[in-house]
Amino acid sequence: MAQTKRITDMTQGSPLRHIFMFTLPLLIGNLFQQFYNLVDSMVVGNYVGAEALAAVGTCGSLGFLFFSLSSGLAVGIGILASQYFGARDHAQIRATISNAAYILTIAGAAVSLLGYLGAPMFLRLLQVPEEILPLSLTYLRVTSLGIVAVALYNGVAALLRSLGDSKSPLYFLVLSCVINIILDLAFVLYFNWSVFGVALATVISQFFSFLVSTLYAWRKVSYFQLTGAEWKPNKHIIWRCMKLGIPMALQSSLIAVSVMVLQGVVNTFGQTVMASYTVVGKIEQLVQMPFTSLSTALTSFAGQNKGAGEIQRVKQGYRASALIVLILSLLMIPFFFLLGDWAVGCFVKEPEVIAIGAKALRIDCFFYFPLGMIYVPRGILNGCGDSRFSLINGMAEVICRILFANVLTQLAPIGYWGVWLTQGLTWTVTGLVCIRRYRKGRWQQLTLVQ
């Protein structure tokens, strides 16, 4: 079957080379994807003010929740497709693609509606201060409208990555990011649309990335060139996609709920701490990009090799990735001790916000290795179809984040610094849980393709 040259069989050749070459475009793409929110925050923080920045930031955990509910399914769909690709079952790959369109359209539309209608209630639950509530409501409602596009784009990207193509999604994200930046500046500086403007720019760029990626896949990858009969719903494929995707969506949603609880704790300390927490969160999204990119690469690598029965290659990929995480984590410690103030200062000008944010980064940077070791085992386990662990993983983060946040922030000598200690301790416990699950080896016996 003729395919684009970017389709890669990762069941042969050096595991380290495949993982590295697959991760690099993912990393660049994820960095550009984060620019959606980063540009929003930088434009708002520098041209509107700290109040508007806090309003955008307080929506972050809710945005992640809505994103997780719809896009966790895309991850499960990609895993199934990667194992079929490893098993050389071309008909089932095409069936997975056609049924993914139904699943993601329905899920994305439902979550978009939930986000738009439920926005006031969700923001009240987060204890958003009254003075920024109108701005937060505007941002959340507008960005909720783009969730269906995000879900569908992530589905196309996950399917391309399952076939070993991590470069094409990068190009789509770069283009949409450029559009987002241009529209952000135009809507805020020239139209004075403030928070509404940056939210609208994000939604427009999200729909653009979905449309371009879909057109590319249809024209260049023959698996996507489906006939009329192949569009018929397949209950067997839908069930497998849901069986994999729902636990992963719930895992991410549980994590998002725990982040919302932490955001609620942060909100009790006032706008300065809220703004600091928002900026540190944006910076640490960048910190996590190498880890999330590596995890996504491992999911496709493990999926293809598990489908082909190459268990030893999966183990080699795990060891190489753990070493990469160790090196990256050690490099980040001196960086934030030397340049933490500068990093925070890129987002805000208020000295107190910069001081709190820089110290928070110096606390968290010592926990980046356990953070990375959440993503390495998770990528392997996801790729091998260990969907049960997804819920265990999500529950571990929920329990830790809620417990540590409510205990540490109540201790007078710690106060709001407990917010960032909570992050580090949660990463540590969750990382240990992930490593233990991998070492137990249950993933080796799982079978998704017959």
Salt bridges, closest charged atoms under 4 A:
ASP9 OD2 - ARG88 NH2 2.61
GLU130 OE2 - ARG124 NH1 2.39
GLU230 OE2 - ARG94 NE 2.67
ASP341 OD1 - ARG362 NH2 2.53
ASP386 OD2 - ARG437 NE 2.94
ASP386 OD1 - ARG442 NH1 3.06
GLU397 OE2 - ARG378 NH2 3.41
GLU397 OE1 - ARG401 NH1 3.04
